[in-house]
Amino acid sequence: MVVKVPGEGLLLINDATVNVSLQKEVVKTALVGRAGTIKEYITDGDYQLSISVGIVAVDDDGRICDQYPERAVAQLREIMERPEALEVSSAFLDLFGISHIVVTGFSAKQMTHSNRQVIEITALSDTEYVIESTDY
């Protein structure tokens, strides 16, 4: 997965697995004397994403080393706290037409037994839009 960080460049995440789900917006109306409900499709909702990222410590030459990935965790945390949509790219996300996400939360459980840290990210798909006014 590649994340385009505004003003900073690209962040390559080698170890990321994504779960994608979609809840459609449907209004259900019950009618007296009728079994079941009338369903009215309104729109597709946003895709909900659960992303599990594994961060491994590397040295200055890019080789995996035996220490906690403190710098990489801090960098990812800073990116996840940004109050803006992030541009993302991966073969899997491309299948769903997802190119932008908004992070809604993230969590990390302390891992002290290795040089790897897992961070769970929740996000929503986002689409770029322009609001134009015809009132001048």
C-alpha positions in Angstrom: 0.0 0.0 0.0 1.3 3.5 -0.9 0.0 6.5 1.0 0.6 10.0 -0.5 1.3 12.3 2.4 0.4 15.9 1.4 3.5 18.1 1.5 5.8 15.2 2.5 5.8 12.6 -0.4 5.0 8.9 -0.5 4.9 6.4 2.4 5.3 2.7 1.3 3.7 0.2 3.7 4.8 -3.3 2.8 2.9 -5.2 5.5 -0.7 -4.1 5.3 -3.9 -6.2 5.1 -7.2 -4.5 4.4 -10.8 -5.5 5.1 -13.4 -3.6 3.0 -17.1 -3.5 3.7 -20.0 -1.4 2.3 -23.4 -0.6 3.9 -26.0 0.6 1.4 -28.4 3.3 2.5 -31.9 1.8 2.3 -35.1 3.1 3.8 -37.5 0.5 5.0 -41.2 1.3 5.4 -43.7 -1.0 7.1 -47.3 -1.0 5.8 -50.3 -2.1 7.8 -51.6 -5.5 6.8 -48.5 -6.4 4.7 -45.9 -8.9 5.6 -42.4 -7.5 5.4 -41.4 -3.9 4.4 -41.0 -1.8 1.3 -37.4 -1.1 0.6 -36.3 2.1 -1.0 -32.7 2.3 -2.2 -31.2 5.7 -1.5 -27.5 5.5 -2.2 -24.3 3.5 -1.6 -22.7 4.4 1.6 -18.9 4.9 2.1 -16.7 1.9 2.2 -15.6 1.1 5.7 -12.0 -0.1 5.9 -10.1 -1.9 8.7 -6.4 -1.8 7.9 -3.8 -3.9 9.9 -0.3 -2.5 9.5 2.8 -4.3 10.6 5.8 -2.1 11.2 9.3 -3.6 11.5 12.4 -1.8 12.7 15.1 -1.2 10.1 18.5 0.3 10.3 19.8 3.2 8.1 20.7 0.8 5.3 17.1 -0.6 5.3 18.0 -4.0 6.9 15.7 -5.4 9.5 17.2 -5.0 13.0 16.5 -6.2 16.5 15.0 -3.1 18.2 11.6 -1.6 18.6 10.5 0.5 15.5 9.9 3.7 17.6 10.7 6.1 14.7 8.4 4.4 12.2 5.5 4.1 14.7 5.8 7.8 15.5 5.8 8.7 11.8 2.7 6.6 11.1 1.0 8.1 14.1 1.6 11.6 12.9 0.2 10.7 9.5 -2.9 9.1 11.0 -3.6 12.1 13.1 -3.8 14.5 10.1 -7.2 16.2 9.7 -7.4 15.5 6.0 -8.1 12.8 3.5 -5.1 10.7 2.4 -4.5 9.5 -1.1 -3.9 5.7 -1.2 -3.0 3.2 -3.7 -2.9 -0.6 -3.7 -4.0 -3.3 -6.1 -6.7 -4.4 -3.6 -8.1 -0.9 -3.0 -8.1 -0.3 -6.8 -10.5 -3.2 -7.2 -13.1 -1.1 -5.2 -12.3 2.2 -6.8 -10.9 3.6 -3.5 -8.2 6.2 -4.0 -8.8 8.5 -0.9 -9.5 7.6 2.7 -10.3 9.5 5.9 -8.8 7.9 9.0 -11.5 7.7 11.7 -9.4 6.0 14.3 -6.4 3.8 15.1 -5.1 1.6 17.9 -1.9 -0.1 18.9 -1.4 -2.8 21.5 2.1 -2.6 23.0 4.4 -5.3 21.7 7.6 -5.7 23.6 8.7 -9.2 22.5 10.0 -8.3 19.1 11.0 -5.7 16.5 7.5 -5.5 15.1 4.5 -3.4 16.0 1.0 -3.9 14.7 -1.3 -0.9 14.3 -5.0 -1.2 13.5 -6.5 1.6 11.5 -10.2 2.3 10.7 -11.1 4.6 7.8 -13.8 5.5 5.4 -13.5 5.9 1.6 -13.6 9.4 0.4 -14.2 11.0 -3.0 -13.0 14.4 -4.1 -15.7 16.8 -4.9 -16.2 20.5 -5.8 -19.1 22.5 -4.7 -20.0 25.1 -7.2 -22.5 27.9 -6.7 -24.6 29.4 -9.5 -25.8 32.2 -7.2 -23.7 35.3 -7.9 
